[in-house]
Amino acid sequence: MGKSYYELIDKTPSKAKFDLEAEGFGFSAYQVYEELFNEEFDRYSKHSMESCSNSEGWIE
């Protein structure tokens, strides 16, 4: 799914695949970092990107 897919859907929205998952997109930046710097990004930092992982921000 890249530029050609985007352009196809931009022209004909009915061809879009609505059941695609976006989970893998969350890791795209890690792959780009590794390609640019030839080292793996430290994924296990003190900041989590998972929903509701900031318990102080979700006080009920």
DSSP file (Angstrom, degrees, kcal/mol; ACC not computed):
  #  RESIDUE AA STRUCTURE BP1 BP2  ACC     N-H-->O    O-->H-N    N-H-->O    O-->H-N    TCO  KAPPA ALPHA  PHI   PSI    X-CA   Y-CA   Z-CA
    1    1 A M              0   0    0      0, 0.0     2,-0.2     0, 0.0     0, 0.0   0.000 360.0 360.0 360.0 102.3    0.0    0.0    0.0
    2    2 A G     >  -     0   0    0      0, 0.0     4,-2.5     0, 0.0     5,-0.2  -0.425 360.0 -41.6-136.7-147.3    1.9    3.0   -1.2
    3    3 A K  H  > S+     0   0    0      1,-0.2     4,-2.7     2,-0.2     5,-0.2   0.888 130.5  52.2 -58.9 -43.2    1.5    5.9   -3.5
    4    4 A S  H  > S+     0   0    0      1,-0.2     4,-2.1     2,-0.2    -1,-0.2   0.897 110.8  47.7 -64.7 -38.9   -0.1    3.9   -6.3
    5    5 A Y  H  > S+     0   0    0      2,-0.2     4,-2.6     1,-0.2     5,-0.3   0.927 111.7  50.8 -65.9 -44.1   -2.7    2.5   -4.0
    6    6 A Y  H  X S+     0   0    0     -4,-2.5     4,-2.5     1,-0.2    -2,-0.2   0.935 111.4  47.4 -57.7 -47.1   -3.4    6.0   -2.6
    7    7 A E  H  X S+     0   0    0     -4,-2.7     4,-1.7     2,-0.2    -1,-0.2   0.880 110.8  52.2 -64.7 -37.7   -3.8    7.4   -6.1
    8    8 A L  H  X S+     0   0    0     -4,-2.1     4,-2.8    -5,-0.2    -1,-0.2   0.940 113.5  43.0 -61.3 -47.9   -6.1    4.5   -7.1
    9    9 A I  H  < S+     0   0    0     -4,-2.6    -2,-0.2     1,-0.2    -1,-0.2   0.845 109.2  58.0 -69.6 -33.5   -8.4    5.1   -4.1
   10   10 A D  H  < S+     0   0    0     -4,-2.5    -1,-0.2    -5,-0.3    -2,-0.2   0.881 115.5  36.7 -61.9 -36.8   -8.3    8.8   -4.6
   11   11 A K  H  < S+     0   0    0     -4,-1.7    -2,-0.2     1,-0.2    -1,-0.2   0.852 134.7  21.5 -83.4 -37.3   -9.7    8.3   -8.1
   12   12 A T    ><  +     0   0    0     -4,-2.8     3,-2.1    -5,-0.2    -1,-0.2  -0.714  63.3 179.8-135.1  82.8  -12.1    5.4   -7.3
   13   13 A P  G >  S+     0   0    0      0, 0.0     3,-1.9     0, 0.0    -1,-0.1   0.740  76.1  73.4 -56.7 -25.3  -13.0    5.2   -3.6
   14   14 A S  G 3  S+     0   0    0      1,-0.3    -5,-0.1    -5,-0.0    -2,-0.0   0.680  88.7  62.1 -65.3 -15.6  -15.2    2.1   -4.2
   15   15 A K  G <  S+     0   0    0     -3,-2.1    -1,-0.3    -7,-0.2    -6,-0.1   0.442  77.5 120.5 -88.5   0.2  -12.0    0.1   -4.6
   16   16 A A    <   -     0   0    0     -3,-1.9     2,-0.8    -7,-0.1   -11,-0.0  -0.334  65.6-128.6 -65.7 145.3  -10.8    0.8   -1.1
   17   17 A K    >   -     0   0    0      1,-0.1     3,-0.8     2,-0.0    -1,-0.1  -0.863  23.3-173.8 -96.0 110.3  -10.3   -2.2    1.2
   18   18 A F  T 3  S+     0   0    0     -2,-0.8    -1,-0.1     1,-0.2    -2,-0.0   0.555  73.9  63.8 -85.6  -7.5  -12.2   -1.5    4.4
   19   19 A D  T 3  S+     0   0    0      2,-0.1    -1,-0.2     0, 0.0     2,-0.1   0.208  72.3 125.7-101.9  17.0  -11.0   -4.4    6.4
   20   20 A L    <   -     0   0    0     -3,-0.8     2,-0.3     1,-0.1     0, 0.0  -0.460  55.7-131.7 -74.8 146.7   -7.4   -3.5    6.5
   21   21 A E        -     0   0    0     -2,-0.1     3,-0.2     1,-0.1     4,-0.1  -0.774   9.9-160.7 -97.8 145.1   -5.6   -3.3    9.9
   22   22 A A    >>  +     0   0    0     -2,-0.3     3,-1.0     1,-0.1     4,-0.7   0.333  63.6 104.1-104.6   5.6   -3.5   -0.3   10.8
   23   23 A E  G >4 S+     0   0    0      1,-0.3     3,-1.2     2,-0.2     4,-0.3   0.898  77.4  55.4 -56.1 -43.5   -1.5   -1.9   13.6
   24   24 A G  G >4 S+     0   0    0      1,-0.3     3,-1.7    -3,-0.2     4,-0.3   0.780  94.3  68.9 -62.1 -27.0    1.6   -2.4   11.5
   25   25 A F  G X4 S+     0   0    0     -3,-1.0     3,-1.6     1,-0.3     4,-0.5   0.825  86.7  67.7 -62.2 -30.6    1.7    1.3   10.7
   26   26 A G  G << S+     0   0    0     -3,-1.2    -1,-0.3    -4,-0.7    -2,-0.2   0.690 102.5  46.8 -62.1 -17.6    2.5    2.1   14.3
   27   27 A F  G <> S+     0   0    0     -3,-1.7     4,-1.5    -4,-0.3     3,-0.3   0.393  83.1  95.7-105.0   1.0    5.9    0.4   13.7
   28   28 A S  H <> S+     0   0    0     -3,-1.6     4,-2.3    -4,-0.3     5,-0.2   0.893  81.1  55.2 -60.0 -41.8    6.8    2.1   10.4
   29   29 A A  H  > S+     0   0    0     -4,-0.5     4,-2.6     1,-0.2    -1,-0.2   0.867 104.2  55.3 -62.1 -35.4    8.9    4.8   12.1
   30   30 A Y  H  > S+     0   0    0     -3,-0.3     4,-2.3     2,-0.2    11,-0.3   0.911 108.3  48.3 -62.7 -41.5   11.0    2.1   13.7
   31   31 A Q  H  X S+     0   0    0     -4,-1.5     4,-2.2     2,-0.2    -2,-0.2   0.910 111.6  48.8 -65.7 -42.2   11.7    0.6   10.3
   32   32 A V  H  X S+     0   0    0     -4,-2.3     4,-2.4     2,-0.2     5,-0.2   0.918 110.3  51.9 -64.1 -43.1   12.7    3.9    8.8
   33   33 A Y  H  X S+     0   0    0     -4,-2.6     4,-2.8     1,-0.2     6,-0.3   0.931 110.0  48.8 -57.6 -46.9   14.9    4.7   11.8
   34   34 A E  H  X S+     0   0    0     -4,-2.3     4,-1.6     1,-0.2     5,-0.3   0.895 111.7  49.2 -62.4 -40.5   16.7    1.4   11.4
   35   35 A E  H  < S+     0   0    0     -4,-2.2    -1,-0.2     1,-0.2    -2,-0.2   0.887 116.3  42.8 -65.6 -38.6   17.2    2.0    7.6
   36   36 A L  H  < S+     0   0    0     -4,-2.4    -2,-0.2     1,-0.2    -1,-0.2   0.883 128.1  25.6 -75.4 -39.4   18.6    5.5    8.2
   37   37 A F  H  < S-     0   0    0     -4,-2.8    -2,-0.2     2,-0.3    -3,-0.2   0.392  94.3-126.8-111.9   2.1   20.9    4.8   11.1
   38   38 A N  S  < S+     0   0    0     -4,-1.6     2,-0.3    -5,-0.3    -4,-0.2   0.804  79.4  91.7  55.8  32.0   21.7    1.1   10.8
   39   39 A E  S    S-     0   0    0     -6,-0.3    -2,-0.3    -5,-0.3     2,-0.2  -0.988  82.0-101.4-150.6 153.5   20.6    0.4   14.3
   40   40 A E        -     0   0    0     -2,-0.3     2,-0.2    -3,-0.1    -9,-0.1  -0.535  37.9-116.9 -77.7 139.2   17.4   -0.7   16.0
   41   41 A F        -     0   0    0    -11,-0.3     2,-1.2    -2,-0.2     3,-0.1  -0.526  30.3-109.9 -72.8 139.5   15.4    2.0   17.7
   42   42 A D        +     0   0    0     -2,-0.2     3,-0.3     1,-0.2    -1,-0.1  -0.589  41.3 178.6 -72.9  98.4   15.0    1.5   21.5
   43   43 A R        +     0   0    0     -2,-1.2     2,-0.8     1,-0.2    -1,-0.2   0.677  64.4  70.3 -77.8 -18.2   11.3    0.6   21.6
   44   44 A Y        +     0   0    0     -3,-0.1    -1,-0.2     4,-0.1     4,-0.1  -0.366  67.5 140.3-103.4  55.7   11.0    0.0   25.3
   45   45 A S  S    S-     0   0    0     -2,-0.8    -2,-0.0     2,-0.4     0, 0.0  -0.155  72.0 -91.2 -82.7-175.7   11.4    3.6   26.5
   46   46 A K  S    S+     0   0    0      2,-0.0     2,-0.5    -2,-0.0    -1,-0.1   0.602 108.1  78.2 -75.5  -9.2    9.4    5.1   29.4
   47   47 A H        -     0   0    0      7,-0.0     2,-0.4     2,-0.0    -2,-0.4  -0.886  66.6-161.1-105.0 127.1    6.8    6.3   26.9
   48   48 A S        -     0   0    0     -2,-0.5     5,-0.1     2,-0.1     6,-0.1  -0.833  15.0-157.1-106.1 143.5    4.2    3.8   25.6
   49   49 A M        +     0   0    0     -2,-0.4     2,-0.2     4,-0.1    -1,-0.1   0.363  58.1 116.2 -97.7   5.3    2.1    4.3   22.4
   50   50 A E  S >  S-     0   0    0      1,-0.1     3,-1.7     2,-0.1     4,-0.2  -0.484  78.0 -95.0 -76.6 144.8   -0.6    1.9   23.5
   51   51 A S  T 3  S+     0   0    0      1,-0.3    -1,-0.1    -2,-0.2    -2,-0.1  -0.281 105.5   4.2 -57.7 137.4   -4.1    3.3   24.1
   52   52 A C  T 3  S+     0   0    0      1,-0.1    -1,-0.3     2,-0.1     6,-0.1   0.634  88.2 128.2  63.3  17.9   -4.8    4.1   27.8
   53   53 A S    <   +     0   0    0     -3,-1.7     2,-1.3     1,-0.2     3,-0.1   0.693  53.9  78.3 -77.3 -17.2   -1.2    3.3   28.8
   54   54 A N    >>  -     0   0    0     -4,-0.2     3,-1.0     1,-0.2     4,-0.6  -0.725  61.3-179.2 -91.8  89.6   -0.9    6.7   30.6
   55   55 A S  G >4 S+     0   0    0     -2,-1.3     3,-0.8     1,-0.3    -1,-0.2   0.812  78.9  57.2 -63.3 -30.2   -2.8    5.9   33.8
   56   56 A E  G >4 S+     0   0    0      1,-0.2     3,-0.6    -3,-0.1    -1,-0.3   0.794 106.4  50.4 -69.8 -26.3   -2.3    9.4   35.1
   57   57 A G  G <4 S+     0   0    0     -3,-1.0    -1,-0.2     1,-0.2    -2,-0.2   0.534 107.3  55.2 -86.7  -6.5   -4.0   10.8   32.0
   58   58 A W  G << S+     0   0    0     -3,-0.8    -1,-0.2    -4,-0.6     2,-0.2  -0.170  70.4 156.3-119.8  39.0   -7.0    8.5   32.3
   59   59 A I    <         0   0    0     -3,-0.6    -3,-0.1     1,-0.1    -4,-0.0  -0.458 360.0 360.0 -67.8 133.3   -8.2    9.3   35.8
   60   60 A E              0   0    0     -2,-0.2    -1,-0.1     0, 0.0    -2,-0.0   0.392 360.0 360.0-112.5 360.0  -11.8    8.5   36.3
